[in-house]
Amino acid sequence: MITLTERALTAISKLAGERAQPGQLLRLSIKSGGCSGMEYAMEFAEPAETDELREQDGMRYLVDGKSLKLLDGSEIDFDDGLTGKGFEIRNPNAQSTCGCGRSFA
């Protein structure tokens, strides 16, 4: 299960209104790269065969099927304060993370 905080839900809704094309949803995935070996990716896209559709508090989003196991149990938050990093992913499956918080091993 992936949990989106209220702040993340608000930020995603706002971004979707500004950037998403009709039929696109937010897709969460993990890709090879980053300074720790794997990095988080978020994009607005149309559903693909490999995606799993999820919903929380009326917000529908996609999770890449291959990334689902690595994201299971994660909490996604959004911080826009003075030192905010934007979206922050707290992933219990990560053995280590880099300083920017966007990649992990």
N, C-alpha and C positions, 0 to 999 in steps of 0.2 A: 504494500500500500504506500502511495506517495501522498503526502499532506501538503496542501498549499495554505499558507497563513492568510489572514484577512488582507494584510498589506500586499502580499503577492497577488491575490485575486483582484484587488483593486488596480494594481499596476498592469496586470495582464489585460484586464478589460479596457483600460485606457489605451494601451499600446495596440490592441486589436482594432479599436475604433480608428486609430491613426494610420496603421500600417497593413492590416490584413485585407486581402481581397475577398470578395464573396466566395464562400465555400471553404475558406482556409481556417484552420484551427492552430493553436500553439502546439508544436511538437517538441517533446523533450527527448534527447538522445545523448549517447556517449560516443565520442569518436577518438581514434588514436591520435596522439599528439600532446601538446602542452609540455610544460617542463617536468611533469611527474609521470608521463606515459599515456594518460587518458584525460580527455577534457570534456566538460559538459557543453552541450549545444542546445540552443533554444531558437526556434524559427517558426514563422507562420507558414503553413503549407496545407495542401489538400491531403486528405487521408490516403495512405498507401496500403497495399495488401499486408505489409509487414507491421503496420501500426496497430496498437490496441487502443480503443477509444475508452477514455475515462471521464468521469464527471464528479465535480465536487461543488456543492452549493450553487448549482445551476451553471457552473463554468465547465464546458466540455473542452477536453484537450486530448492530445495524442501522445502515446509513449511508443517509441520504436521498440518492437518486439525483442530485438537482440539486446537492447539496453535495459529492459525491464528488470532482470535479475539484479543488475548492478545498482539500480535506482530504488529497489524495494526497501521500504522503511525510511526513505529520505523525507526531509522537510524542506520546502522551498519557501524562503522569506524574501522580502524586498526592503532595502534600507536606502532611503534617499536623504539621510541626514548629512551633516557637514563632512563626516568621514565615511559616509555610506558607499558601498561598493555596487549598489544596484541589487540584482538578484543574488541571493546567497543560498547555497545548497548544503544542508547538513546531512551528510551521507554516512550512515553507520557501517557501510560496507567498505569505505575507504580506509586503507591501512595507513596512508600518509597523504597530506595535501600540500600544495605549494602555497607560497605567501599570498598570492592573489586570490586563492580560493576557487579558481576556475579549472584546475586540473588536479588529478589525484592518481594514486597507485593502489 
